[in-house]
Amino acid sequence: MPTAFPIEIAVQDAAGVGIALEGGAARVEVCQALALGGLTPSAGLIEAAAEAADAHGASGFVHVLVRPRGGGFVYDADEVAATVRDIRLAARLGADGVVVGALTDASTLDLEAITAFIDAAGDLDVTVHRAVDASADPVASVTALAAFTGAGSRGVRRVLTSGGAPDCRSGLAGIAAMRAAVGDALELMSGGGVRVEDIALLVGAGVDAVHLSARTSVVRGKGGPGGGVDAFDATDASLVRAAVDAARSAAASR
């Protein structure tokens, strides 16, 4: 059973989805290329994740990162249009939510793009990712999303954030400022270099969920010419279980 305090695991393959399900995670963020900050996963992986969640009776489990490329969060019209198409595809393939975000050249939230993403998502949950942390004023960005959410029945449900800092440990003051600004209008999910030993601190800081990759490096063969590096990241079952246990323990004593 999932932990009472939500743990979200970023996964890059079907094996990771299964490990998160068995380990008691509340949901997964399905993606690829975490070394680049995460990119849109393949259609096959999205479909496999949705089927695995259905087989386990896990509702609301599969959230798909939709990010067209690395290199920041400022997108041109073609990239926004491609993101919209990928959101619609994720919905058709059985995703429960999408994780999106975009900035303007001025490092403010691109609310026009985000509006298009929300419209494409339909009834799916929408999480805005750490583009917020790359904005010029993360607290103002989160405040704008809270007001944006209040405009109708659909909107942004949660924000993945390190509080505007490079990692979760140095962003606690920023998260506190975000909470003071938006109250309960948005869920705040802590992410950014999260280790198992950080989870009690983050739960105590009042976030609504914690996001981590719980990954380890694996080598199955040589990359060879054109194959890139030898190692790849895989979800570590022991880290997932430890994160879920840490969250459960911290929530019980909160």
VOGU-844745 format. One record per residue (C-alpha): z, x negated, y. Coordinates in nm, 4 decimals, always signed. Layout:
        zz        xx        yy
         Z         X         Y
...
END
This chain:
        zz        xx        yy
   +0.0000   +0.0000   +0.0000
   -0.0704   -0.1256   +0.3529
   +0.2176   -0.2640   +0.5536
   +0.3869   -0.0253   +0.7983
   +0.3026   -0.2766   +1.0734
   -0.0756   -0.3178   +1.0805
   -0.2241   -0.6505   +0.9803
   -0.5986   -0.6883   +1.0315
   -0.7830   -0.9618   +0.8424
   -1.1124   -1.1094   +0.9625
   -1.3318   -1.1485   +0.6537
   -1.6769   -1.2951   +0.5999
   -1.7617   -1.1824   +0.2471
   -1.7038   -0.9116   -0.0124
   -1.4375   -1.1205   -0.1846
   -1.2395   -1.1262   +0.1400
   -1.2560   -0.7477   +0.1639
   -1.1127   -0.7188   -0.1863
   -0.8367   -0.9683   -0.1127
   -0.7385   -0.7791   +0.2027
   -0.7308   -0.4498   +0.0116
   -0.5183   -0.5925   -0.2685
   -0.2924   -0.7791   -0.0275
   -0.1909   -0.4718   +0.1707
   -0.3792   -0.5270   +0.4970
   -0.4259   -0.2215   +0.7163
   -0.7910   -0.2995   +0.7867
   -1.0530   -0.5718   +0.7991
   -1.2840   -0.6975   +1.0685
   -1.6057   -0.7694   +0.8809
   -1.8054   -1.0505   +1.0385
   -1.9808   -1.3776   +0.9752
   -1.9744   -1.7219   +1.1412
   -1.6087   -1.7281   +1.2394
   -1.6630   -2.0899   +1.3435
   -1.8684   -1.9461   +1.6315
   -1.6065   -1.6840   +1.7120
   -1.7616   -1.4304   +1.4763
   -2.1052   -1.2662   +1.4670
   -2.2564   -0.9445   +1.3308
   -2.2473   -0.9419   +0.9475
   -2.5339   -0.8460   +0.7196
   -2.6105   -0.4870   +0.6259
   -2.5372   -0.5708   +0.2637
   -2.1885   -0.6956   +0.3445
   -2.1075   -0.3911   +0.5572
   -2.2175   -0.1589   +0.2781
   -2.0222   -0.3542   +0.0161
   -1.7092   -0.3454   +0.2320
   -1.7362   +0.0308   +0.2822
   -1.7860   +0.0884   -0.0906
   -1.4862   -0.1292   -0.1779
   -1.2647   +0.0558   +0.0692
   -1.3785   +0.3922   -0.0669
   -1.3029   +0.2795   -0.4221
   -0.9476   +0.1934   -0.3145
   -0.9051   +0.5176   -0.1200
   -0.8536   +0.3139   +0.1975
   -0.9517   +0.5209   +0.5005
   -1.0109   +0.3618   +0.8392
   -1.0289   +0.0207   +0.6727
   -1.3678   -0.1280   +0.7593
   -1.4222   -0.2392   +1.1179
   -1.7415   -0.4308   +1.1884
   -1.7767   -0.6991   +1.4523
   -2.1017   -0.6431   +1.6397
   -2.1831   -0.9555   +1.8388
   -2.5451   -1.0709   +1.8567
   -2.4891   -1.4439   +1.9085
   -2.2407   -1.7148   +1.9974
   -2.2274   -1.8802   +2.3360
   -2.0133   -1.6422   +2.5380
   -2.0287   -1.2698   +2.6024
   -2.2880   -1.2236   +2.8799
   -2.5838   -1.0396   +2.7291
   -2.9272   -0.9460   +2.8556
   -3.0846   -0.6037   +2.8092
   -3.2503   -0.6959   +2.4799
   -2.9196   -0.8194   +2.3346
   -2.7402   -0.5035   +2.4455
   -3.0140   -0.2939   +2.2845
   -2.9884   -0.4936   +1.9611
   -2.6108   -0.4467   +1.9615
   -2.6543   -0.0715   +2.0029
   -2.8903   -0.0674   +1.7032
   -2.6451   -0.2688   +1.4948
   -2.3600   -0.0315   +1.5847
   -2.5662   +0.2657   +1.4687
   -2.6563   +0.0817   +1.1494
   -2.2908   -0.0009   +1.0807
   -2.2065   +0.3680   +1.1185
   -2.4785   +0.4680   +0.8725
   -2.3564   +0.2082   +0.6232
   -2.0042   +0.3509   +0.6202
   -1.8070   +0.1523   +0.8769
   -1.4912   +0.3126   +1.0140
   -1.4968   +0.1239   +1.3418
   -1.6753   -0.1398   +1.5449
   -1.5522   -0.4374   +1.7435
   -1.7528   -0.5056   +2.0592
   -1.7399   -0.6458   +2.4094
   -1.9519   -0.7791   +2.6942
   -1.9059   -0.9496   +3.0296
   -2.1072   -0.9683   +3.3497
   -2.2206   -1.2887   +3.5183
   -1.9123   -1.2495   +3.7387
   -1.6840   -1.2625   +3.4320
   -1.5804   -0.8997   +3.4637
   -1.6173   -0.6440   +3.1864
   -1.9717   -0.5141   +3.1556
   -1.8757   -0.1486   +3.1499
   -2.2382   -0.0373   +3.1436
   -2.2936   -0.2236   +2.8172
   -1.9594   -0.1106   +2.6767
   -2.0485   +0.2504   +2.7600
   -2.3687   +0.2109   +2.5597
   -2.1694   +0.0649   +2.2703
   -1.9205   +0.3535   +2.2732
   -2.2002   +0.6103   +2.2844
   -2.3687   +0.4428   +1.9872
   -2.0397   +0.4340   +1.7942
   -2.0020   +0.8109   +1.7998
   -1.6837   +0.9003   +1.6128
   -1.6076   +0.5439   +1.5028
   -1.3011   +0.3620   +1.6325
   -1.3896   +0.1119   +1.9041
   -1.2042   -0.2155   +1.9520
   -1.2887   -0.4463   +2.2417
   -1.2621   -0.8085   +2.1315
   -1.1524   -1.1254   +2.3060
   -1.4252   -1.1040   +2.5663
   -1.1261   -0.9662   +2.7567
   -0.9565   -1.3061   +2.7317
   -1.2690   -1.4774   +2.8663
   -1.2806   -1.2513   +3.1717
   -1.1678   -1.3631   +3.5153
   -0.8660   -1.1294   +3.5092
   -0.7669   -1.0212   +3.1572
   -0.4954   -0.7809   +3.2747
   -0.7377   -0.6083   +3.5110
   -0.9928   -0.5899   +3.2293
   -0.7486   -0.4194   +2.9950
   -0.6443   -0.1834   +3.2747
   -1.0097   -0.0908   +3.3289
   -1.0504   -0.0177   +2.9583
   -0.7437   +0.2080   +2.9601
   -0.8842   +0.4114   +3.2484
   -1.2222   +0.4146   +3.0795
   -1.0680   +0.5512   +2.7597
   -0.9039   +0.8344   +2.9482
   -1.2373   +0.9672   +3.0686
   -1.3079   +1.1632   +2.7494
   -1.2314   +1.2135   +2.3839
   -1.4202   +0.8976   +2.2901
   -1.3443   +0.5554   +2.4275
   -1.1766   +0.2303   +2.3436
   -0.8882   +0.2601   +2.0988
   -0.7600   -0.0973   +2.0974
   -0.8028   -0.4420   +2.2455
   -0.7902   -0.7678   +2.0516
   -0.6293   -1.0222   +2.2812
   -0.4377   -1.3448   +2.3105
   -0.3067   -1.2319   +2.6475
   -0.5752   -1.4292   +2.8280
   -0.4491   -1.7578   +2.6854
   -0.6182   -2.0008   +2.4448
   -0.3978   -1.8757   +2.1592
   -0.1448   -1.6060   +2.0789
   +0.1597   -1.8297   +2.1186
   +0.0833   -1.9203   +2.4783
   -0.0253   -1.5686   +2.5717
   +0.2950   -1.3689   +2.5282
   +0.3482   -1.3310   +2.9031
   -0.0079   -1.2078   +2.9411
   +0.0377   -0.9532   +2.6642
   +0.3585   -0.8329   +2.8298
   +0.1679   -0.7900   +3.1569
   -0.1034   -0.5955   +2.9774
   +0.1541   -0.3669   +2.8189
   +0.3178   -0.3069   +3.1557
   -0.0214   -0.2219   +3.3043
   -0.1504   +0.0190   +3.0384
   +0.1596   +0.1482   +2.8603
   +0.0532   +0.3258   +2.5426
   -0.2969   +0.4140   +2.6645
   -0.4427   +0.1372   +2.4474
   -0.3336   -0.0377   +2.1311
   -0.2811   -0.4095   +2.1889
   -0.3646   -0.6231   +1.8867
   -0.2626   -0.9864   +1.9047
   -0.5098   -1.2484   +1.7872
   -0.6137   -1.6038   +1.8516
   -0.4969   -1.8811   +1.6226
   -0.2377   -1.6604   +1.4544
   -0.0344   -1.8300   +1.1800
   +0.1964   -1.6515   +0.9387
   +0.4963   -1.8085   +1.1114
   +0.3872   -1.6509   +1.4432
   +0.3921   -1.2932   +1.3184
   +0.7628   -1.2208   +1.3697
   +0.7339   -1.3440   +1.7288
   +0.4301   -1.1260   +1.7939
   +0.5860   -0.8164   +1.6380
   +0.8932   -0.8756   +1.8520
   +0.6719   -0.9004   +2.1598
   +0.5728   -0.5369   +2.1133
   +0.2099   -0.5594   +2.0076
   +0.0696   -0.2771   +1.7968
   -0.1040   -0.4935   +1.5363
   -0.1772   -0.8552   +1.4487
   -0.5198   -0.9995   +1.3661
   -0.5782   -1.3207   +1.1735
   -0.8404   -1.4787   +0.9517
   -0.6055   -1.6084   +0.6771
   -0.8767   -1.8467   +0.5666
   -0.9022   -2.1659   +0.3701
   -1.1832   -2.4162   +0.3243
   -1.3795   -2.4081   -0.0028
   -1.6513   -2.6344   -0.1445
   -1.8774   -2.5069   -0.4240
   -2.1587   -2.7576   -0.3915
   -2.3376   -2.9882   -0.1541
   -2.5077   -2.8385   +0.1474
   -2.7907   -3.0867   +0.1135
   -3.0878   -3.1170   +0.3483
   -3.1096   -2.8002   +0.5541
   -2.7997   -2.6499   +0.3957
   -2.5452   -2.7454   +0.6592
   -2.1960   -2.8678   +0.5799
   -2.0581   -2.8608   +0.2264
   -1.7495   -2.6479   +0.2944
   -1.7211   -2.2828   +0.3901
   -1.4317   -2.0585   +0.4872
   -1.2881   -1.8061   +0.2418
   -1.0032   -1.5569   +0.2650
   -0.6809   -1.6936   +0.1141
   -0.4971   -1.4294   -0.0902
   -0.1620   -1.6056   -0.0544
   -0.1943   -1.6118   +0.3251
   -0.2845   -1.2422   +0.3361
   +0.0194   -1.1509   +0.1270
   +0.2432   -1.3762   +0.3361
   +0.1159   -1.2188   +0.6589
   +0.1732   -0.8662   +0.5289
   +0.5221   -0.9577   +0.4086
   +0.6063   -1.1232   +0.7413
   +0.4912   -0.8168   +0.9329
   +0.6870   -0.5819   +0.7102
   +1.0032   -0.7889   +0.7466
   +0.9680   -0.8257   +1.1232
   +0.8984   -0.4560   +1.1729
   +1.2025   -0.3606   +0.9650
   +1.4319   -0.5689   +1.1827
   +1.2762   -0.4682   +1.5149
END
